[in-house]
Every structure is written in C-alpha cells, then in structure tokens.
Amino acid sequence: MLLLKALYTQVAGTDPEYAQGAIERNELAHREIAHFVWLIEVPEPGDVAAWKRRLNEAVDAKHGAFDVVAASEEERRRVECGEITLQK
C-alpha cells in the first residue's frame, strides 16, 4: 500500500461531508489531518493522477474537487509509528 494526500476544495455553500463520502465510496483507509486534507492509503503503484481522477469522479464538480499528492516523509512516518491511525 502507498500513502497519498487528498486535498479538497469545496464550492461555497455545499455540504462539507461530500468529500469524506467520496473517499469512503472508494473504500480507502483514510484520516482527515486538517480541514479538507486526508491521508489515504491506496494499492501500489498508487498513481497520483489516477487517484485524483477517481476521487473527482466520485464528486459532482458543483460541490468541489480533489487534488492528490504524495504524502510527506513525516506523514508516512507518523502513520507507520501509529501516531496517525487510518480508518476505513
């Protein structure tokens, strides 16, 4: 598994829970680490562009959009040592 970071930009006035639902519909282990920022665990090879596309396919553009980037070394370390626990 590979750790990525999903960043969501909400359209004003829409339901903020919509983003969480998109992650859950993709059945990803995840943890919101800041407002609209999630660490997500994806199967290898964990193509960033492919996961960005998949998450955005799970939301209507009128609600918002995701960007996906690689998790930092520090974020990976915090997950590996159990400081951040992912949920499904």
C-alpha positions as CSV (number, residue, x, y, z in Angstrom):
1,M,0.0,0.0,0.0
2,L,1.0,3.6,-0.6
3,L,0.2,6.7,1.3
4,L,-1.1,9.7,-0.6
5,K,-2.6,13.1,0.5
6,A,-6.0,14.2,-0.9
7,L,-6.8,17.9,-0.7
8,Y,-10.4,19.0,-1.3
9,T,-11.5,22.4,-2.5
10,Q,-15.2,22.9,-1.6
11,V,-17.6,25.1,-3.5
12,A,-19.0,27.7,-1.2
13,G,-22.4,26.7,0.3
14,T,-22.1,23.0,-0.4
15,D,-22.0,20.1,2.2
16,P,-18.5,19.6,3.5
17,E,-19.3,15.9,4.2
18,Y,-19.5,15.3,0.5
19,A,-15.7,15.0,0.2
20,Q,-15.5,12.4,3.0
21,G,-18.2,10.4,1.2
22,A,-16.1,10.3,-2.0
23,I,-13.2,8.8,-0.1
24,E,-15.4,6.3,1.6
25,R,-17.1,5.3,-1.7
26,N,-13.6,4.4,-3.0
27,E,-13.2,2.2,0.1
28,L,-9.9,3.8,1.1
29,A,-8.3,3.7,4.6
30,H,-8.0,7.4,5.5
31,R,-7.7,10.1,8.1
32,E,-8.5,13.7,7.9
33,I,-5.4,15.5,9.2
34,A,-6.6,19.1,8.6
35,H,-9.8,20.7,7.3
36,F,-10.3,19.1,3.8
37,V,-6.9,17.3,3.9
38,W,-6.9,13.5,4.1
39,L,-4.2,10.9,4.2
40,I,-5.4,8.0,2.1
41,E,-3.9,4.5,1.7
42,V,-4.1,3.2,-1.9
43,P,-2.9,0.0,-3.6
44,E,0.5,0.1,-5.3
45,P,1.6,1.5,-7.6
46,G,-0.6,4.4,-6.3
47,D,-0.6,6.7,-9.4
48,V,-1.3,10.2,-8.1
49,A,-3.1,11.3,-11.4
50,A,-5.2,8.2,-11.4
51,W,-6.4,8.7,-7.8
52,K,-7.1,12.3,-8.4
53,R,-9.3,11.3,-11.4
54,R,-11.0,8.5,-9.3
55,L,-11.8,10.8,-6.4
56,N,-13.1,13.6,-8.7
57,E,-15.3,11.0,-10.5
58,A,-16.9,10.4,-7.1
59,V,-17.9,14.0,-6.6
60,D,-20.0,16.4,-8.6
61,A,-17.9,19.4,-9.8
62,K,-20.6,21.7,-8.5
63,H,-19.7,20.5,-4.9
64,G,-15.9,20.7,-5.2
65,A,-12.7,19.0,-6.5
66,F,-9.8,17.0,-5.2
67,D,-6.1,17.3,-5.8
68,V,-3.9,14.4,-4.8
69,V,-0.2,14.5,-4.0
70,A,2.4,12.2,-2.4
71,A,2.3,12.1,1.4
72,S,5.4,13.6,3.0
73,E,8.1,11.6,4.7
74,E,6.9,13.0,8.0
75,E,3.3,12.0,7.3
76,R,4.4,8.5,6.3
77,R,6.5,8.2,9.5
78,R,3.5,9.3,11.7
79,V,1.2,6.7,10.1
80,E,3.9,3.9,10.3
81,C,4.5,4.6,14.0
82,G,0.8,4.7,14.8
83,E,0.7,8.4,15.7
84,I,-1.9,8.8,12.9
85,T,-4.3,5.9,12.6
86,L,-6.2,5.4,9.4
87,Q,-9.8,4.2,9.4
88,K,-12.0,2.6,6.7
